[in-house]
């Protein structure tokens, strides 16, 4: 049995039961693909379910306020995905229907080659192969491809290979099979090689290179950033601001960010670590309960009742700090 048929047979017997696979609704499928960018299925599934419940159609999502979308997205990270999702929903409404061609799908904000191929094949049966981390890994190991996956040459080579294996009449099943095979069988760590139906034809298994494929070139040096937050508690209120554009967590809310901790503040947490794509953020978190007059703050901060803070979308790091506050 060749590679393609083996993968399809494996998927028939082992594929994951996921709610967005029970529909051909392009909106539901697109939503799942955007949520699952940089997010594991187990973490993303409840977000997809909440989004579908609150905004069951693309028209409903397009009519939502950005703050509402960011609030629902809270905890998933990479918040540009949420802003792009909202923008793209409005694009679709302007178009009058969800685009059904690869170029049309790629014209949506936040949709690249992989996402367009996934939506196009699953929702519309377009013969376009998906190429993501799971697919790179499966192909690199099985065919012994050592070209670095994060190079222009590698992307072209793996895309061409995936496309050559794609059965035109079963594009949806094959793409989902490759995703699941990489997520369940041919995993990054401790792959299930001994029970793999492709073991006999796998170059990496035969040559003892499972642990070194796929190859990825290391380029970016991780930068560090240090933040100091002061949560102000005054007469049942606290002060927050919306983060400006041009920086991480654009459009989300945060407590007072300062370089100078006021006298009387109490340290709650120190050097709380939070990893982003190309940097690591460390944060100190203080509680300040001033007496007398309410303190004057920069003009972009505003006061809210403490009980209302859950109505504002905050970065995951701030969420951790607030959890520390409630434990005090």
Backbone bond lengths (Angstrom), bond angles and torsions (degrees), N, CA, C in turn:
res aa  C-N    CA-C-N  psi(-1)  N-CA   C-N-CA  omega(-1)  CA-C   N-CA-C  phi
1 X - - - 1.477 - - 1.532 108.71 -
2 X 1.340 118.56 131.62 1.454 120.44 -176.29 1.533 111.15 -78.22
3 X 1.336 114.63 176.10 1.458 121.33 -174.65 1.529 112.11 -56.61
4 X 1.325 116.50 -51.62 1.466 120.72 -175.21 1.523 111.76 -60.85
5 X 1.315 117.30 -48.93 1.466 120.52 -179.08 1.521 112.02 -65.11
6 X 1.333 116.50 -35.45 1.467 120.32 178.46 1.528 110.70 -64.89
7 X 1.341 115.37 -44.15 1.465 120.44 178.81 1.534 110.46 -62.34
8 X 1.309 117.20 -43.72 1.466 120.68 -179.85 1.525 111.18 -65.08
9 X 1.318 117.15 -39.88 1.467 120.60 178.53 1.522 110.46 -65.81
10 X 1.323 115.57 -42.62 1.470 119.96 177.87 1.536 110.13 -59.95
11 X 1.333 116.28 -43.27 1.464 120.83 -179.25 1.525 110.98 -63.82
12 X 1.305 116.88 -39.80 1.469 121.41 179.02 1.526 110.70 -59.25
13 X 1.327 116.28 -35.04 1.467 121.11 -176.52 1.531 113.11 -92.79
14 X 1.339 117.71 -25.22 1.471 120.13 -170.45 1.527 115.47 -128.42
15 X 1.335 117.95 -1.13 1.458 119.78 -176.08 1.524 113.06 -59.73
16 X 1.336 114.86 146.44 1.466 120.01 -178.56 1.527 111.53 -74.65
17 X 1.314 115.86 139.59 1.465 121.44 175.58 1.532 107.78 -85.74
18 X 1.322 116.54 108.10 1.458 121.92 -177.21 1.519 109.51 -125.98
19 X 1.320 118.27 141.26 1.476 121.11 -172.40 1.524 114.01 -60.85
20 X 1.342 117.19 -33.61 1.467 118.62 -179.09 1.530 111.79 -76.46
21 X 1.326 116.78 -3.61 1.458 120.18 174.44 1.523 111.74 -92.92
22 X 1.305 115.52 -1.07 1.462 120.03 179.77 1.520 112.11 -98.37
23 X 1.325 116.35 13.00 1.464 120.76 -177.62 1.518 110.19 -144.75
24 X 1.314 116.73 157.70 1.460 122.89 171.76 1.523 111.00 -105.95
25 X 1.326 115.92 9.21 1.460 121.36 -179.45 1.529 109.44 -66.04
26 X 1.317 116.34 113.43 1.470 120.42 -177.10 1.526 111.66 -59.25
27 X 1.328 117.08 -35.58 1.474 120.27 178.55 1.522 111.25 -60.81
28 X 1.325 116.79 -48.45 1.462 121.09 -178.79 1.529 111.10 -63.63
29 X 1.317 116.34 -39.40 1.468 121.29 -179.65 1.526 110.23 -69.83
30 X 1.331 116.32 -45.12 1.470 120.54 177.12 1.526 110.78 -59.04
31 X 1.321 116.87 -45.37 1.456 121.12 179.25 1.528 111.02 -57.96
32 X 1.327 117.33 -43.30 1.463 120.48 -179.99 1.522 110.70 -64.17
33 X 1.309 117.50 -40.67 1.461 120.31 -178.19 1.527 111.80 -67.02
34 X 1.318 117.19 -38.71 1.466 119.94 178.83 1.534 109.92 -67.62
35 X 1.315 117.31 -43.50 1.463 121.00 179.66 1.523 110.73 -63.45
36 X 1.326 117.40 -37.68 1.463 120.79 -174.92 1.520 113.41 -83.36
37 X 1.332 117.91 -0.76 1.461 119.23 169.90 1.524 107.89 -68.25
38 X 1.300 117.47 122.62 1.472 122.66 179.38 1.525 113.06 64.19
39 X 1.329 118.09 18.57 1.465 121.09 -176.43 1.525 110.03 -139.57
40 X 1.322 116.25 135.33 1.462 121.05 177.51 1.534 110.46 -70.78
41 X 1.320 116.14 151.37 1.462 121.48 -177.77 1.529 111.15 -57.49
42 X 1.335 117.19 -43.47 1.471 120.18 -176.81 1.519 111.17 -61.89
43 X 1.335 116.27 -36.07 1.459 119.79 179.27 1.525 111.28 -78.15
44 X 1.329 117.01 -37.53 1.455 120.86 -173.86 1.511 114.83 -78.75
45 X 1.331 117.05 -27.99 1.463 119.87 -174.79 1.525 113.65 -56.27
46 X 1.342 120.46 -49.32 1.472 118.88 -179.97 1.527 112.89 -62.91
47 X 1.342 117.70 -29.76 1.464 119.93 176.70 1.524 109.42 -67.21
48 X 1.335 116.66 -44.00 1.467 120.24 178.30 1.528 110.25 -59.05
49 X 1.320 116.21 -43.38 1.467 119.94 -178.83 1.523 111.26 -64.64
50 X 1.336 117.00 -39.50 1.472 119.65 179.40 1.524 111.34 -69.19
51 X 1.341 116.56 -40.61 1.462 119.61 177.61 1.522 110.65 -62.37
52 X 1.337 117.61 -44.83 1.455 121.15 -178.34 1.527 111.41 -65.54
53 X 1.315 116.06 -33.12 1.462 119.43 179.25 1.530 110.53 -72.13
54 X 1.324 115.57 -41.58 1.467 118.68 -177.22 1.528 111.97 -79.78
55 X 1.337 116.73 -39.39 1.464 121.14 -179.07 1.535 108.17 -129.12
56 X 1.319 118.73 81.98 1.466 122.11 -172.82 1.522 114.82 -71.55
57 X 1.329 117.52 -11.86 1.461 121.01 179.10 1.521 109.59 -132.04
58 X 1.318 115.98 160.67 1.460 119.89 178.56 1.525 110.38 -64.89
59 X 1.328 117.05 -31.08 1.470 120.41 177.60 1.532 110.93 -64.45
60 X 1.326 116.04 -39.55 1.466 120.02 179.45 1.526 110.90 -66.35
61 X 1.333 116.19 -41.38 1.463 119.46 178.73 1.524 110.79 -66.13
62 X 1.313 116.59 -40.55 1.461 120.34 -179.84 1.526 111.70 -62.60
63 X 1.332 116.53 -31.70 1.463 120.80 -178.29 1.529 112.75 -81.37
64 X 1.328 117.37 -9.33 1.465 120.85 -178.19 1.525 110.55 -73.38
65 X 1.315 116.25 160.42 1.457 121.71 173.94 1.525 108.70 -84.46
66 X 1.327 115.82 147.89 1.471 119.53 -178.92 1.524 111.48 -58.64
67 X 1.322 117.33 -39.07 1.467 120.65 178.63 1.524 111.42 -58.44
68 X 1.327 116.72 -38.65 1.465 120.53 179.52 1.525 110.77 -65.80
69 X 1.321 116.46 -41.51 1.457 121.08 -179.86 1.527 110.56 -65.94
70 X 1.322 116.59 -44.68 1.467 120.66 178.74 1.524 111.01 -62.81
71 X 1.317 116.44 -37.08 1.467 119.90 179.47 1.523 110.51 -65.36
72 X 1.326 117.65 -41.70 1.463 121.00 178.39 1.525 111.46 -68.09
73 X 1.324 115.87 -27.43 1.466 121.42 -178.06 1.533 111.50 -80.50
74 X 1.302 117.22 -15.06 1.470 121.79 -171.34 1.521 111.67 -51.11
75 X 1.333 115.84 129.41 1.458 121.88 179.94 1.516 113.56 104.47
76 X 1.346 117.06 -17.45 1.464 120.25 -179.84 1.525 112.28 -86.82
77 X 1.332 117.56 -22.47 1.456 119.75 -178.63 1.522 112.27 74.69
78 X 1.362 114.26 -179.32 1.466 120.28 -178.94 1.539 110.02 46.57
79 X 1.319 115.34 61.55 1.462 120.75 -169.59 1.524 113.72 -68.36
80 X 1.334 116.93 -14.40 1.466 117.82 175.13 1.525 110.16 -61.54
81 X 1.341 117.40 -27.19 1.464 120.47 176.47 1.527 110.82 -60.74
82 X 1.323 116.29 -41.98 1.467 120.45 -178.89 1.521 110.86 -67.64
83 X 1.326 116.63 -41.78 1.469 119.39 178.81 1.527 110.61 -65.97
84 X 1.343 116.23 -40.98 1.462 119.56 178.16 1.534 111.20 -65.66
85 X 1.333 115.71 -38.59 1.461 120.91 178.50 1.531 110.33 -58.36
86 X 1.306 115.88 -46.74 1.459 121.61 -178.67 1.530 110.42 -64.62
87 X 1.337 115.63 -44.26 1.463 120.48 179.11 1.529 110.83 -62.05
88 X 1.346 116.13 -44.02 1.464 120.59 -178.42 1.527 111.60 -65.58
89 X 1.338 116.78 -35.67 1.460 119.81 177.37 1.526 110.16 -59.16
90 X 1.316 116.39 -40.17 1.467 119.81 178.43 1.525 111.33 -70.62
91 X 1.332 116.87 -31.93 1.468 119.90 174.31 1.536 110.51 -61.71
92 X 1.343 115.58 -45.62 1.462 120.29 -178.37 1.526 110.32 -61.48
93 X 1.322 116.30 -42.26 1.470 119.89 179.77 1.524 110.26 -62.33
94 X 1.334 115.80 -40.52 1.464 119.26 178.19 1.524 111.35 -64.67
95 X 1.343 116.75 -34.54 1.468 121.26 179.38 1.528 111.83 -71.15
96 X 1.328 116.52 -24.64 1.455 120.32 -179.41 1.511 113.97 94.80
97 X 1.342 117.37 -14.98 1.464 122.01 178.27 1.518 108.22 -169.24
98 X 1.331 116.00 161.28 1.456 119.32 178.98 1.525 108.55 -69.70
99 X 1.345 118.89 130.37 1.465 120.88 -178.47 1.529 111.28 -62.22
100 X 1.325 115.99 143.86 1.463 120.56 -174.69 1.528 113.03 -116.63
101 X 1.340 116.97 13.07 1.462 121.36 173.92 1.513 109.03 -117.12
102 X 1.334 117.20 158.35 1.461 119.97 -179.51 1.520 111.20 -60.51
103 X 1.316 117.32 -44.64 1.461 120.00 -179.84 1.519 111.03 -64.09
104 X 1.318 116.42 -39.98 1.459 119.77 178.14 1.514 111.89 -64.21
105 X 1.316 116.72 -42.22 1.466 120.68 179.58 1.521 110.12 -66.70
106 X 1.345 116.56 -40.20 1.468 120.05 -179.77 1.525 112.45 -69.28
107 X 1.327 117.65 -15.30 1.462 119.71 177.72 1.522 111.93 -75.48
108 X 1.323 117.10 -11.73 1.458 120.90 179.20 1.525 109.89 -76.06
109 X 1.299 116.01 141.60 1.457 122.58 -179.16 1.534 110.01 -58.96
110 X 1.319 116.43 129.61 1.461 120.78 175.70 1.515 114.67 84.59
111 X 1.326 118.05 6.29 1.467 121.28 -179.06 1.526 109.51 -109.09
112 X 1.339 116.15 118.98 1.452 121.53 177.42 1.516 111.03 -105.56
113 X 1.316 115.98 -164.92 1.470 121.29 -176.20 1.522 112.03 -60.10
114 X 1.343 116.73 -46.88 1.461 119.78 -176.87 1.530 111.14 -62.55
115 X 1.327 115.69 -51.41 1.466 119.89 -176.98 1.521 111.28 -63.05
116 X 1.324 116.90 -39.02 1.467 120.39 178.65 1.522 110.66 -63.75
117 X 1.343 116.74 -41.99 1.467 120.28 179.10 1.523 110.90 -64.88
118 X 1.343 116.34 -39.96 1.463 120.00 179.95 1.526 110.66 -64.83
119 X 1.322 116.96 -49.80 1.467 120.54 -179.54 1.529 110.39 -64.47
120 X 1.326 115.57 -46.28 1.457 119.91 -176.90 1.518 113.07 -61.57
121 X 1.334 116.73 -42.09 1.468 119.72 -178.17 1.521 111.62 -74.63
122 X 1.334 116.96 -41.40 1.462 119.94 -174.83 1.527 111.91 -77.36
123 X 1.332 116.53 -42.03 1.467 119.53 -176.46 1.532 112.71 -85.38
124 X 1.349 116.77 -32.84 1.467 119.56 -172.13 1.527 113.78 -124.55
125 X 1.342 117.57 0.61 1.461 120.26 178.28 1.511 114.29 71.12
126 X 1.328 118.59 20.28 1.466 120.98 -179.56 1.534 110.03 -68.91
127 X 1.322 118.29 138.09 1.472 121.25 -176.42 1.523 112.71 -80.50
128 X 1.310 116.86 65.95 1.463 122.42 -178.68 1.528 109.23 -122.49
129 X 1.319 116.73 125.68 1.467 121.25 -177.88 1.525 110.64 -81.09
130 X 1.319 116.80 139.07 1.459 121.08 174.35 1.525 108.97 -87.29
131 X 1.318 115.28 145.25 1.465 120.07 176.89 1.519 107.56 -136.60
132 X 1.341 116.48 103.78 1.463 121.68 176.78 1.519 108.16 -130.12
133 X 1.334 116.89 -167.55 1.458 120.41 -177.59 1.512 113.38 -57.61
134 X 1.332 116.51 -41.11 1.463 119.81 178.75 1.520 111.57 -63.56
135 X 1.332 115.81 -43.12 1.462 120.37 -177.87 1.529 110.81 -68.61
136 X 1.338 116.73 -43.57 1.463 119.70 175.89 1.530 110.90 -53.15
137 X 1.318 115.52 -46.44 1.463 120.63 -175.25 1.523 111.60 -65.01
138 X 1.323 116.46 -47.49 1.464 120.53 -178.77 1.527 110.57 -61.80
139 X 1.323 116.84 -48.14 1.460 120.30 -177.98 1.520 112.27 -67.79
140 X 1.336 116.70 -42.64 1.468 119.91 -179.51 1.522 110.84 -60.44
141 X 1.316 116.82 -44.16 1.459 119.86 -178.66 1.525 112.03 -71.57
142 X 1.307 116.34 -48.65 1.467 118.84 -174.74 1.527 112.31 -65.14
143 X 1.336 116.44 -42.10 1.461 119.65 -176.57 1.528 113.10 -99.29
144 X 1.336 117.32 1.99 1.457 120.98 177.12 1.513 114.32 66.15
145 X 1.322 117.07 37.03 1.474 121.16 -178.02 1.528 109.55 -87.16
146 X 1.342 116.10 118.91 1.465 120.61 -176.74 1.521 112.70 -102.54
147 X 1.321 117.98 3.51 1.463 120.54 176.89 1.527 108.75 -64.17
148 X 1.343 118.40 127.89 1.474 120.12 -178.89 1.525 111.98 -55.30
149 X 1.315 116.00 132.10 1.469 120.21 -175.15 1.521 112.64 -72.69
150 X 1.334 117.79 -21.77 1.463 120.20 -177.78 1.527 111.80 -100.44
151 X 1.323 116.14 34.97 1.461 122.12 172.51 1.517 108.51 -121.50
152 X 1.319 116.07 159.62 1.469 120.71 178.29 1.519 110.66 -59.22
153 X 1.331 115.72 -42.75 1.463 120.33 179.24 1.526 110.97 -61.82
154 X 1.343 116.16 -43.99 1.452 120.39 -179.20 1.517 112.58 -63.65
155 X 1.329 116.22 -43.82 1.466 119.71 -179.65 1.526 111.22 -61.46
156 X 1.321 116.21 -41.45 1.470 120.11 178.46 1.525 110.79 -64.69
157 X 1.339 116.03 -44.97 1.465 120.13 -176.58 1.528 111.60 -64.74
158 X 1.327 116.93 -45.41 1.463 120.02 -178.13 1.528 111.72 -70.80
159 X 1.324 116.55 -35.25 1.462 119.73 177.79 1.525 110.30 -64.26
160 X 1.332 116.22 -44.50 1.468 120.38 179.18 1.528 110.78 -63.95
161 X 1.337 116.73 -39.99 1.463 120.37 179.94 1.523 110.50 -65.60
162 X 1.317 116.87 -46.08 1.471 120.51 179.70 1.518 110.66 -61.81
163 X 1.329 116.29 -41.60 1.458 120.08 -179.35 1.533 111.30 -65.08
164 X 1.338 116.47 -35.25 1.463 119.79 -179.59 1.522 112.47 -69.40
165 X 1.305 117.05 -22.75 1.468 122.04 -178.87 1.527 112.41 -92.12
166 X 1.325 116.68 -13.05 1.464 122.11 -173.67 1.531 111.40 -72.52
167 X 1.323 118.09 124.01 1.466 119.92 173.46 1.526 108.70 -80.29
168 X 1.311 116.63 119.45 1.467 120.59 -173.03 1.504 114.61 -55.93
169 X 1.339 116.98 -31.88 1.465 119.25 -177.16 1.524 112.64 -91.34
170 X 1.344 116.55 -2.13 1.463 119.85 -179.60 1.531 110.47 -134.47
171 X 1.319 115.52 38.94 1.464 119.93 -175.91 1.522 111.94 -60.75
172 X 1.325 117.13 -43.14 1.460 121.15 -178.71 1.524 111.21 -60.72
173 X 1.319 116.72 -50.44 1.464 120.69 -178.17 1.523 111.06 -64.30
174 X 1.334 117.58 -41.78 1.458 120.53 -178.05 1.531 110.81 -65.12
175 X 1.323 117.40 -46.25 1.464 119.74 -179.84 1.521 111.76 -61.59
176 X 1.317 116.99 -43.68 1.461 119.78 178.50 1.526 110.88 -68.28
177 X 1.325 116.68 -32.86 1.461 120.59 177.32 1.524 110.52 -64.39
178 X 1.320 117.26 -42.87 1.470 121.03 179.58 1.528 110.90 -64.65
179 X 1.337 116.42 -41.07 1.466 119.69 177.39 1.530 110.56 -59.84
180 X 1.331 115.92 -48.92 1.463 120.60 -176.39 1.521 112.20 -70.05
181 X 1.317 117.17 -37.54 1.462 120.66 -179.79 1.529 110.08 -61.94
182 X 1.330 115.80 -41.06 1.459 119.54 177.81 1.514 113.09 -71.49
183 X 1.322 116.31 -29.65 1.470 120.05 -178.15 1.526 112.60 -82.95
184 X 1.342 117.02 -26.32 1.470 120.55 -173.36 1.534 112.65 -111.82
185 X 1.325 116.41 -45.19 1.470 120.70 -172.76 1.526 111.81 -97.32
186 X 1.313 116.11 -56.94 1.468 121.28 -174.79 1.533 109.20 -98.46
187 X 1.315 116.05 64.74 1.461 122.84 -173.11 1.534 112.15 -77.51
188 X 1.336 117.67 161.10 1.471 119.99 -179.81 1.528 112.01 -59.06
189 X 1.323 116.23 -46.90 1.461 121.71 178.93 1.527 109.27 -113.64
190 X 1.308 115.51 139.62 1.471 122.23 176.70 1.535 112.55 52.52
191 X 1.336 118.07 55.70 1.474 119.82 177.13 1.522 111.04 -63.51
192 X 1.324 115.74 153.19 1.472 121.61 -177.00 1.534 110.10 -85.61
193 X 1.316 116.48 63.43 1.464 121.01 -173.14 1.533 112.76 -66.49
194 X 1.303 117.18 -38.14 1.471 119.61 -173.92 1.527 112.16 -68.84
195 X 1.335 116.84 -24.08 1.469 119.42 178.37 1.524 111.77 -105.46
196 X 1.335 116.66 11.40 1.458 120.79 -174.79 1.530 111.31 -78.63
197 X 1.323 117.91 129.03 1.470 120.75 179.61 1.528 113.13 -69.70
198 X 1.340 116.67 -11.44 1.463 121.28 179.32 1.529 112.17 -103.26
199 X 1.312 116.86 10.24 1.462 120.51 -173.97 1.531 112.67 -55.78
200 X 1.316 117.69 -46.33 1.469 121.24 -174.52 1.522 112.43 -62.42
201 X 1.322 117.48 -33.01 1.464 120.09 -177.88 1.526 113.04 -99.47
202 X 1.329 118.42 3.18 1.472 122.53 -176.23 1.526 110.76 -81.65
203 X 1.324 116.50 117.80 1.459 122.02 -179.47 1.528 111.03 -64.92
204 X 1.331 117.21 -43.61 1.465 120.39 -178.10 1.522 111.00 -62.05
205 X 1.315 117.51 -40.41 1.470 120.68 178.09 1.524 110.77 -65.36
206 X 1.317 115.60 -44.91 1.463 120.45 -177.22 1.532 111.81 -65.83
207 X 1.335 116.43 -35.12 1.465 120.55 -175.86 1.522 113.32 -100.75
208 X 1.328 117.45 5.21 1.466 120.37 178.81 1.516 113.69 66.97
209 X 1.348 117.10 36.00 1.471 120.77 -177.62 1.530 112.67 -116.06
210 X 1.310 117.37 18.45 1.469 120.37 -178.60 1.523 111.14 -57.77
211 X 1.321 117.18 -39.39 1.466 120.78 -175.68 1.528 113.63 -76.74
212 X 1.330 117.74 -13.81 1.474 119.14 -176.17 1.527 112.84 -108.80
213 X 1.318 117.29 -5.08 1.464 121.10 177.76 1.530 109.94 -113.48
214 X 1.322 118.52 141.90 1.462 127.29 0.10 1.530 112.73 -76.73
215 X 1.322 115.34 162.49 1.463 122.06 179.16 1.521 108.96 -91.78
216 X 1.319 115.38 136.10 1.462 120.61 177.72 1.521 109.24 -133.94
217 X 1.320 117.39 130.07 1.456 122.22 179.99 1.526 109.43 -82.46
218 X 1.330 116.00 128.44 1.465 120.27 176.90 1.524 108.80 -85.35
219 X 1.335 115.01 126.48 1.464 118.88 -176.13 1.525 113.25 -124.69
220 X 1.323 115.27 -49.65 1.458 120.27 -169.06 1.523 112.86 -87.52
221 X 1.313 114.89 132.22 1.449 120.30 174.92 1.529 107.91 -86.60
222 X 1.315 116.56 130.32 1.465 120.68 -178.55 1.527 109.49 -73.37
223 X 1.331 115.83 128.75 1.457 121.16 178.92 1.527 109.81 -95.72
224 X 1.320 115.15 154.90 1.463 120.70 177.87 1.532 109.41 -111.76
225 X 1.317 114.21 148.10 1.462 120.18 178.19 1.522 108.23 -140.86
226 X 1.327 116.49 140.05 1.462 121.21 -178.32 1.532 109.77 -117.50
227 X 1.335 116.28 131.26 1.454 122.73 -179.78 1.523 109.74 -123.96
228 X 1.310 115.76 146.72 1.458 121.16 175.39 1.528 108.68 -123.61
229 X 1.328 115.78 116.97 1.461 121.52 179.56 1.528 109.79 -108.47
230 X 1.323 114.39 138.83 1.465 120.98 174.63 1.530 107.90 -121.40
231 X 1.316 115.35 115.65 1.460 120.25 175.33 1.529 107.03 -87.35
232 X 1.336 115.52 117.44 1.467 120.32 -178.12 1.527 109.01 -95.80
233 X 1.312 115.66 128.95 1.471 120.81 175.94 1.529 107.65 -118.12
234 X 1.331 115.52 111.20 1.461 119.71 -179.02 1.521 109.34 -139.69
235 X 1.296 115.94 115.09 1.472 122.13 175.45 1.538 111.53 53.65
236 X 1.340 115.64 43.61 1.463 120.31 177.46 1.512 114.74 77.15
237 X 1.338 116.51 8.59 1.462 120.36 -179.57 1.525 110.98 -122.16
238 X 1.328 115.31 163.97 1.459 122.01 173.66 1.513 108.00 -141.59
239 X 1.338 116.16 163.82 1.462 121.48 -177.04 1.528 110.04 -112.22
240 X 1.328 115.74 135.12 1.459 121.36 176.69 1.518 109.39 -137.22
241 X 1.310 116.13 168.78 1.459 121.11 172.92 1.516 109.24 -142.66
242 X 1.325 115.32 161.66 1.459 120.98 174.69 1.528 108.10 -91.43
243 X 1.334 116.65 128.74 1.453 120.19 -177.24 1.527 110.48 -66.61
244 X 1.337 115.99 139.27 1.465 120.28 -175.44 1.525 112.45 -76.15
245 X 1.321 116.14 169.03 1.464 121.06 176.77 1.525 109.62 -73.41
246 X 1.328 115.70 162.58 1.450 120.82 177.68 1.514 114.37 85.48
247 X 1.311 117.62 10.28 1.456 121.03 -179.94 1.526 108.38 -144.81
248 X 1.324 116.68 173.70 1.459 120.80 177.60 1.530 109.86 -61.85
249 X 1.324 114.76 151.09 1.472 122.78 174.70 1.528 112.85 61.35
250 X 1.312 115.99 33.79 1.465 121.17 179.44 1.525 111.28 -53.52
251 X 1.318 115.73 129.59 1.459 121.21 175.67 1.514 115.12 86.92
252 X 1.331 117.74 -6.25 1.466 120.70 176.54 1.525 109.74 -92.66
253 X 1.320 115.78 170.55 1.457 120.56 -173.76 1.527 111.30 -108.88
254 X 1.327 115.37 155.53 1.463 120.39 -178.26 1.529 110.43 -153.22
255 X 1.351 116.88 155.79 1.467 120.28 173.36 1.531 109.88 -69.72
256 X 1.311 115.34 -174.35 1.465 121.28 -177.63 1.525 110.14 -61.61
257 X 1.331 115.81 120.04 1.460 122.73 176.91 1.522 107.07 -101.08
258 X 1.325 117.65 120.10 1.465 120.23 -171.12 1.522 110.90 -145.57
259 X 1.315 115.69 158.58 1.463 121.44 173.83 1.520 111.31 -95.32
260 X 1.340 116.66 -14.54 1.467 120.98 -175.73 1.523 110.36 -122.55
261 X 1.306 116.81 114.18 1.465 121.51 179.75 1.528 109.17 -80.11
262 X 1.330 118.43 126.66 1.468 120.21 -178.27 1.527 112.74 -67.98
263 X 1.310 115.42 152.73 1.470 121.41 176.79 1.526 109.05 -61.67
264 X 1.303 116.76 134.38 1.452 120.87 178.77 1.513 114.02 98.53
265 X 1.327 117.59 -10.00 1.463 120.58 178.76 1.535 109.90 -72.34
266 X 1.322 115.80 148.19 1.474 122.15 -178.60 1.528 109.13 -111.92
267 X 1.329 116.01 129.69 1.466 120.61 179.64 1.529 109.98 -75.38
268 X 1.349 116.10 122.99 1.464 121.11 179.22 1.536 111.56 -97.27
269 X 1.316 116.50 -44.81 1.460 121.61 179.94 1.515 108.88 -143.48
270 X 1.329 116.03 146.00 1.461 120.38 -178.27 1.529 109.94 -129.18
271 X 1.332 115.57 140.17 1.464 122.12 177.52 1.530 113.06 51.98
272 X 1.321 116.47 45.46 1.468 120.57 174.69 1.523 107.61 -70.80
273 X 1.309 116.53 122.38 1.465 121.99 -173.48 1.526 111.28 -91.95
274 X 1.347 115.53 137.50 1.469 120.79 177.57 1.524 107.87 -143.39
275 X 1.335 117.31 123.72 1.451 121.65 -175.93 1.525 111.51 -95.41
276 X 1.333 115.51 132.40 1.454 123.21 171.00 1.522 107.42 -112.08
277 X 1.325 118.04 -175.07 1.458 120.46 -173.66 1.519 112.45 -60.33
278 X 1.315 117.88 -51.57 1.456 120.30 -175.18 1.531 112.12 -123.70
279 X 1.308 116.86 22.13 1.463 118.99 177.49 1.519 109.75 -157.50
280 X 1.316 114.04 161.39 1.462 121.26 175.15 1.528 107.23 -119.30
281 X 1.315 116.44 128.29 1.460 121.58 179.93 1.520 109.24 -104.27
282 X 1.331 116.50 132.23 1.460 122.50 173.94 1.526 107.91 -114.60
283 X 1.328 116.33 135.59 1.465 119.27 -176.78 1.516 111.40 -131.67
284 X 1.328 114.38 139.79 1.466 121.59 168.30 1.526 106.93 -102.71
285 X 1.327 115.13 144.29 1.464 119.64 -175.36 1.517 109.37 -129.36
286 X 1.336 115.16 122.99 1.461 121.89 -176.59 1.525 110.02 -119.43
287 X 1.317 114.95 151.56 1.460 122.18 172.48 1.525 108.06 -113.48
288 X 1.327 116.54 126.77 1.465 121.34 179.64 1.523 108.47 -125.87
289 X 1.330 115.72 123.99 1.458 122.05 179.72 1.529 108.42 -119.59
290 X 1.333 117.35 80.24 1.473 120.61 -175.90 1.528 111.48 -67.79
291 X 1.295 114.36 149.95 1.457 120.69 176.01 1.538 108.68 -104.83
292 X 1.304 116.80 159.16 1.462 120.02 178.19 1.513 111.29 81.26
293 X 1.309 116.66 -126.98 1.458 121.23 -174.88 1.528 111.51 -76.36
294 X 1.332 115.05 147.82 1.454 119.98 174.28 1.527 108.45 -67.77
295 X 1.324 119.10 132.00 1.471 120.87 -174.95 1.527 112.45 -66.66
296 X 1.336 114.93 148.67 1.458 121.26 175.75 1.529 108.57 -85.02
297 X 1.311 116.47 135.66 1.462 121.99 -177.28 1.525 109.66 -127.24
298 X 1.339 118.05 166.72 1.471 119.96 174.48 1.526 110.84 -54.27
299 X 1.317 116.26 154.37 1.459 121.57 -170.10 1.535 114.05 -66.13
300 X 1.323 117.71 -16.92 1.471 117.81 -179.32 1.527 112.78 -83.87
301 X 1.333 117.96 -2.76 1.471 121.29 176.06 1.522 110.23 -92.84
302 X 1.318 115.99 148.54 1.463 120.33 176.70 1.532 108.36 -140.87
303 X 1.330 114.44 158.95 1.462 120.76 -174.14 1.524 110.91 -98.42
304 X 1.327 115.06 139.32 1.467 121.07 176.32 1.521 108.20 -136.09
305 X 1.322 116.26 159.38 1.462 119.38 170.97 1.526 108.76 -67.35
306 X 1.318 116.66 139.79 1.462 119.88 -178.16 1.527 112.03 -56.27
307 X 1.324 115.94 -33.00 1.463 120.24 -178.52 1.531 112.67 -67.01
308 X 1.336 116.95 -14.57 1.460 120.95 -177.39 1.521 113.76 -93.96
309 X 1.320 118.24 -2.54 1.459 119.93 -171.10 1.523 112.50 -64.69
310 X 1.338 117.06 -26.23 1.465 119.99 178.62 1.526 112.26 -69.72
311 X 1.329 117.25 -10.70 1.461 120.37 178.47 1.525 112.35 -82.96
312 X 1.335 116.47 -3.18 1.456 120.87 -176.90 1.527 109.97 -115.62
313 X 1.329 116.14 132.91 1.461 120.71 178.44 1.519 110.55 -72.74
314 X 1.317 116.75 127.73 1.461 121.41 -179.90 1.531 109.56 -124.25
315 X 1.333 118.16 154.91 1.465 120.38 175.03 1.530 110.62 -62.26
316 X 1.319 116.21 157.84 1.458 120.61 -179.61 1.521 111.47 -58.85
317 X 1.327 118.14 -36.19 1.457 120.67 179.01 1.523 110.46 -61.89
318 X 1.325 117.68 -45.96 1.471 121.05 179.13 1.525 109.76 -64.39
319 X 1.329 116.28 -36.77 1.462 120.32 177.39 1.537 110.03 -59.25
320 X 1.325 116.92 -41.84 1.472 121.24 177.23 1.522 110.80 -61.58
321 X 1.338 115.77 -41.85 1.454 119.44 -178.58 1.519 111.42 -67.63
322 X 1.323 116.54 -38.86 1.466 119.49 177.87 1.522 111.27 -66.17
323 X 1.343 116.08 -36.51 1.468 119.55 175.76 1.522 110.55 -60.78
324 X 1.334 116.21 -37.80 1.463 120.55 177.30 1.525 110.90 -64.34
325 X 1.334 115.66 -36.68 1.470 120.37 179.57 1.515 110.95 -65.74
326 X 1.340 116.97 -44.25 1.461 119.04 -176.73 1.532 111.64 -68.06
327 X 1.317 117.30 -20.09 1.457 120.56 179.13 1.525 112.63 -80.73
328 X 1.342 115.37 -15.07 1.464 118.23 -177.15 1.526 111.32 -70.76
